[in-house]
């Protein structure tokens, strides 16, 4: 079973890299824990559904949340 999983892991990665449209349901795109962290971060927002995730919306959310975090930290330092 381990050999089958190892083979499929390599096969599905090669499909994704090659862009073979006939086998796109078998694509495997590797990601690390960052995707899980991102999913937790957008949980409860309109971006929870992956269909609503667009690079411009993600960029705006990153900037707004970073500004909010910096403002919070600054007010705790000043206070």
C-alpha distances in whole Angstrom, upper triangle without the diagonal:
4,5,5,6,9,10,11,12,14,15,16,18,20,21,23,24,26,27,26,27,26,22,24,22,18,20,19,21,21,23,24,25,28,27,27,30,32,30,32,35,36,35,38,39,40,37,34,34,32,34,37,36,38,39,42,42,39,42,44,43,42,45,47,45,45,49,49,47,50,52,51,51,54,56,55,56,59,60
4,5,5,6,9,10,10,12,14,15,17,18,20,21,23,24,26,25,27,26,22,23,22,18,19,17,20,18,21,21,23,26,25,25,28,30,29,31,34,34,34,37,38,39,36,33,33,31,34,36,35,37,37,41,40,37,40,43,41,40,43,45,42,43,47,47,45,47,50,49,49,52,54,52,53,57,58
4,5,5,6,9,10,11,12,14,15,17,18,20,21,22,24,23,26,24,21,22,21,18,19,17,20,19,22,23,25,28,27,27,30,32,31,33,36,36,36,39,40,40,37,35,34,32,34,37,36,37,37,41,41,38,41,44,42,41,44,46,44,44,48,48,47,49,52,51,51,54,56,55,56,59,60
4,5,5,6,8,10,10,12,14,15,16,18,20,21,22,21,23,21,18,19,18,15,16,15,18,18,21,22,25,27,26,26,30,30,30,32,34,35,34,38,38,38,35,33,32,30,32,35,33,35,36,40,39,37,39,42,41,40,43,45,43,44,47,48,46,49,51,51,50,54,56,55,56,59,60
4,5,5,6,9,10,10,12,14,15,16,18,20,21,20,22,21,17,18,17,13,14,13,15,15,17,19,21,23,22,22,26,27,26,28,31,31,31,34,35,35,32,30,29,27,29,32,30,32,33,36,36,34,36,39,37,36,40,42,40,40,44,44,42,45,48,47,47,50,52,51,52,55,56
4,6,5,6,9,10,11,13,14,16,17,19,20,20,22,22,18,19,18,14,15,13,15,14,17,18,21,23,22,23,26,27,27,29,31,32,32,36,36,36,33,31,30,28,30,33,31,33,33,36,36,34,36,39,37,36,40,42,40,40,44,44,42,44,48,47,46,49,52,51,51,55,56
4,5,5,6,9,10,11,12,14,16,16,18,18,20,19,16,17,17,13,13,12,15,15,19,20,23,25,24,25,28,29,29,31,33,34,34,37,38,37,34,32,31,29,30,33,32,33,33,37,37,35,37,40,39,38,41,43,41,42,45,46,44,46,50,49,49,52,54,53,54,57,58
4,5,5,6,8,10,10,12,14,15,16,15,17,16,13,14,13,9,10,9,13,13,17,19,21,23,22,23,26,26,26,28,31,31,31,34,34,34,31,29,28,25,27,30,28,30,30,34,34,32,34,37,36,35,39,41,39,40,43,44,42,45,48,47,47,50,52,51,52,56,57
4,6,5,6,9,10,11,13,14,16,16,18,18,14,14,14,10,10,8,10,10,13,15,18,20,19,20,23,24,23,26,28,28,29,32,32,32,29,27,26,24,26,28,26,28,28,32,32,29,31,35,33,32,36,38,36,36,40,40,39,41,44,44,44,47,49,48,49,52,53
4,6,5,6,9,10,11,12,14,14,17,17,14,15,15,11,10,9,11,11,15,17,20,22,21,22,25,26,26,28,30,30,31,35,35,34,31,30,29,26,27,30,28,29,29,32,33,30,32,36,35,33,37,39,37,38,41,42,41,42,46,45,45,48,50,50,50,53,55
4,5,5,6,9,10,11,12,12,14,14,11,12,12,9,9,9,12,13,16,19,22,24,22,24,27,27,27,30,31,31,32,35,35,34,31,30,28,25,27,30,28,29,29,33,33,31,33,36,35,35,38,40,39,39,43,43,42,44,47,47,47,50,52,52,53,56,57
4,5,5,6,9,10,11,10,12,12,9,9,9,6,5,5,8,10,14,17,20,21,19,21,24,24,23,26,28,28,28,32,31,30,27,26,24,21,23,26,24,25,25,29,30,28,30,33,32,31,35,37,36,36,40,40,39,41,44,44,44,47,49,49,50,53,54
4,5,5,6,9,10,11,13,14,11,11,12,9,6,5,7,8,12,15,18,19,18,20,23,22,22,26,27,27,28,31,31,30,26,26,25,21,23,25,23,24,24,28,28,26,28,31,30,29,33,35,34,34,37,38,37,39,42,42,42,45,47,47,48,51,52
4,5,5,6,9,9,12,13,11,11,13,10,8,9,10,11,15,18,22,22,21,23,26,25,26,29,30,30,31,34,34,33,29,29,27,24,25,28,26,26,26,29,30,28,30,33,33,32,35,37,36,37,40,41,40,42,45,45,45,48,50,50,51,53,55
4,5,5,6,6,9,9,7,7,10,7,6,8,10,12,16,19,23,23,21,23,26,25,25,29,30,29,30,33,32,31,28,27,26,22,23,26,24,24,24,28,29,27,29,33,32,32,35,37,36,37,40,41,40,42,45,46,46,48,50,50,51,54,56
4,6,5,7,9,11,9,7,10,8,5,6,7,10,13,17,20,20,18,21,23,22,22,26,27,26,27,30,29,28,24,24,23,19,20,23,21,21,21,24,26,24,25,29,29,28,31,33,33,33,36,37,37,39,41,42,42,44,47,47,48,50,52
4,6,8,11,13,12,11,13,12,8,9,9,11,14,17,21,21,19,22,25,23,24,27,28,28,29,32,31,30,27,27,25,22,22,25,22,22,21,25,27,25,26,29,29,28,31,34,33,33,36,38,37,39,42,42,42,45,47,47,48,51,52
4,6,9,11,10,10,13,12,10,12,12,15,18,21,25,24,23,26,28,27,27,31,31,31,32,35,34,32,29,29,27,24,24,27,24,24,24,27,29,27,28,32,32,31,34,37,36,36,40,41,41,42,45,46,46,48,50,51,51,54,56
4,6,9,8,8,11,11,9,11,12,15,18,21,24,24,22,25,27,25,25,29,30,29,30,33,31,30,26,27,25,21,21,24,22,21,21,25,26,25,27,30,30,30,32,35,35,35,38,40,39,41,44,45,45,47,49,50,51,53,55
4,6,6,6,10,10,9,12,14,17,20,24,27,26,24,27,29,28,28,31,32,31,32,35,33,31,28,29,26,23,22,25,24,24,24,28,29,28,30,33,33,33,36,38,38,38,41,43,42,44,47,48,48,50,52,53,54,56,58
4,5,5,9,10,10,13,15,18,21,25,27,27,24,27,29,27,27,31,31,30,31,33,32,29,27,27,24,21,20,23,22,22,23,26,28,27,29,32,32,32,35,37,37,38,41,42,42,44,46,47,48,50,52,53,54,56,58
4,6,8,9,10,14,16,20,23,26,29,29,26,28,31,30,29,32,34,32,33,35,34,32,29,29,26,23,22,26,25,25,27,30,31,30,32,35,35,35,38,40,40,41,44,45,45,47,49,50,51,53,55,55,57,59,60
4,6,6,7,11,13,17,20,23,26,26,23,25,29,27,26,30,31,30,30,33,32,30,27,27,24,21,21,25,24,24,26,29,30,29,31,34,34,34,37,39,38,39,42,43,43,45,48,48,48,51,53,53,54,57,58
4,5,5,9,11,15,17,21,23,23,20,22,25,24,23,27,28,26,27,29,29,27,24,23,21,18,18,21,20,21,22,25,26,25,27,30,30,30,33,35,34,36,39,39,39,41,44,44,45,47,49,50,51,53,55
4,6,9,11,15,17,20,22,23,20,21,24,23,22,25,27,25,25,28,27,26,23,22,19,17,17,20,20,21,23,26,26,25,28,31,30,30,34,35,34,36,39,39,39,42,44,44,45,47,49,49,51,53,54
4,6,10,13,16,19,21,22,19,21,24,23,22,25,27,26,27,29,29,28,25,24,21,19,19,23,22,23,24,28,28,27,29,32,31,31,34,36,35,36,39,40,39,42,44,44,45,48,49,49,51,53,54
4,6,10,13,16,19,19,17,19,22,21,20,24,25,24,25,28,27,26,23,22,20,17,18,21,20,21,21,25,25,24,26,29,28,28,31,33,32,33,36,37,37,39,42,42,42,45,47,47,48,51,52
4,6,9,13,15,16,14,16,19,18,18,21,23,23,23,26,26,25,22,21,20,17,18,21,19,20,21,25,25,23,25,28,27,26,30,32,30,31,35,35,34,37,39,39,39,42,44,44,45,48,49
4,7,10,13,13,11,14,17,16,16,19,20,20,22,25,24,24,20,19,18,15,17,19,17,18,18,22,22,20,22,25,24,23,26,28,27,28,31,32,31,33,36,36,36,39,41,41,42,45,46
4,7,10,11,10,12,15,15,15,18,19,20,21,25,24,24,21,20,20,17,19,21,18,19,19,23,23,20,22,25,24,22,26,28,26,27,30,31,30,32,35,35,34,37,39,39,40,43,44
4,7,7,6,9,11,11,12,15,16,17,18,22,22,22,18,18,18,15,18,20,17,18,17,21,21,17,19,22,21,19,23,25,23,23,27,27,26,28,31,31,31,33,36,35,36,39,40
4,5,6,8,9,11,12,14,15,17,18,22,22,23,19,18,19,17,21,21,18,20,19,22,22,18,20,23,21,19,22,24,22,22,26,26,24,26,30,29,29,32,34,33,34,37,38
4,5,5,6,9,10,11,12,15,15,19,20,21,18,17,18,17,20,21,18,20,19,22,21,18,19,22,19,18,21,23,20,20,24,24,22,24,27,26,26,29,31,30,31,34,35
4,5,5,6,9,10,10,12,14,18,18,19,16,15,17,15,19,18,15,17,16,19,18,14,16,18,16,14,18,19,17,17,21,21,19,21,24,24,24,27,29,28,29,32,33
4,5,5,6,9,10,11,12,16,16,17,13,12,14,12,15,15,13,15,14,17,16,13,15,18,16,14,18,19,17,18,22,22,21,23,26,26,26,29,31,30,32,34,35
4,5,5,6,9,10,11,14,15,17,14,12,14,13,16,17,15,17,17,20,18,15,18,20,17,16,20,20,18,19,22,22,21,23,26,25,25,29,30,29,31,34,35
4,5,5,6,9,10,14,14,16,13,12,15,14,18,17,15,17,17,19,17,14,16,17,14,13,17,17,15,15,19,19,17,20,22,21,22,25,26,26,27,30,31
4,5,5,6,9,12,12,13,10,10,12,11,15,14,11,13,13,15,13,10,13,14,11,11,14,15,13,14,18,17,16,19,22,21,22,25,26,26,28,30,31
4,5,5,6,10,10,12,9,7,9,9,13,12,11,14,15,17,14,12,15,16,13,13,17,17,15,17,20,19,19,22,24,23,24,27,28,28,30,33,33
4,6,5,9,10,13,11,9,12,12,16,15,14,17,17,19,16,14,16,17,14,14,17,17,14,16,19,18,17,20,22,21,22,25,26,25,28,30,30
4,6,9,9,11,9,9,12,13,16,14,13,15,15,16,14,11,13,14,10,10,14,13,10,12,15,14,14,17,19,18,19,22,23,23,25,27,28
4,6,5,8,6,5,9,10,13,11,10,12,13,14,11,9,12,13,9,10,14,13,11,14,17,15,16,19,20,20,21,24,25,25,28,30,30
4,6,8,7,5,9,11,14,12,12,15,17,18,15,13,16,16,13,14,17,16,14,17,19,18,18,21,22,21,23,26,27,27,29,31,31
4,7,8,6,9,12,14,13,13,16,18,19,15,14,18,17,13,16,18,16,15,18,20,18,19,22,23,21,24,27,26,27,30,31,31
4,5,6,8,11,12,10,11,13,15,15,11,11,14,13,10,13,16,14,13,16,18,16,18,21,21,21,23,26,26,27,29,31,31
4,5,7,9,10,7,8,11,14,14,10,11,14,13,11,14,17,15,15,18,20,19,20,23,24,24,26,28,29,30,32,34,34
4,5,6,8,5,5,9,11,12,8,8,12,12,10,12,15,15,14,17,19,18,20,23,24,24,26,28,29,30,32,34,34
4,6,9,8,8,12,14,15,12,11,15,15,13,15,18,17,16,19,21,20,21,24,25,25,27,29,30,30,33,35,35
4,5,6,7,11,14,16,13,13,16,17,15,17,20,20,19,22,24,23,24,27,28,28,30,33,33,34,36,38,39
4,5,5,9,12,14,12,11,15,16,15,16,20,20,19,22,24,24,25,27,29,29,31,33,34,35,37,39,39
4,6,8,12,13,12,12,16,17,16,18,21,21,21,24,26,26,27,29,31,31,33,35,36,37,39,41,42
4,6,10,11,9,10,13,13,13,15,18,18,18,21,22,22,24,26,27,28,30,32,33,34,36,38,38
4,7,9,7,7,10,11,11,13,15,16,16,18,20,21,22,24,26,26,28,30,31,32,34,36,37
4,6,5,6,9,10,11,12,14,15,16,18,20,21,22,24,26,27,28,30,32,33,35,36,37
4,6,5,6,9,10,10,12,14,15,16,18,20,21,22,24,26,27,28,30,32,33,34,36
4,5,5,6,9,10,11,12,14,15,17,18,20,21,23,24,26,27,29,30,32,33,35
4,5,5,6,9,10,11,12,14,15,16,18,20,21,22,24,26,27,29,30,31,33
4,5,5,6,9,10,11,12,14,15,16,18,20,21,22,24,26,27,28,30,31
4,5,5,6,9,10,11,12,14,15,16,18,20,21,22,24,26,27,28,30
4,5,5,6,8,10,11,12,14,15,16,18,20,21,22,24,26,27,28
4,5,5,6,8,10,10,12,14,15,16,18,20,21,23,24,26,27
4,6,5,6,9,10,10,12,14,15,16,18,20,21,22,24,26
4,6,5,6,9,10,10,12,14,15,16,18,20,21,22,24
4,5,5,6,9,10,11,12,14,15,17,19,20,21,22
4,5,5,6,9,10,10,12,14,15,17,18,20,21
4,5,5,6,9,10,11,12,14,15,17,18,20
4,5,5,6,9,10,10,12,14,15,16,18
4,6,5,6,9,10,11,12,14,15,16
4,5,5,6,9,10,11,12,14,15
4,5,5,6,9,10,11,12,14
4,5,5,6,9,10,11,12
4,5,5,6,9,10,11
4,5,5,6,9,10
4,5,5,6,9
4,5,5,6
4,6,5
4,6
4
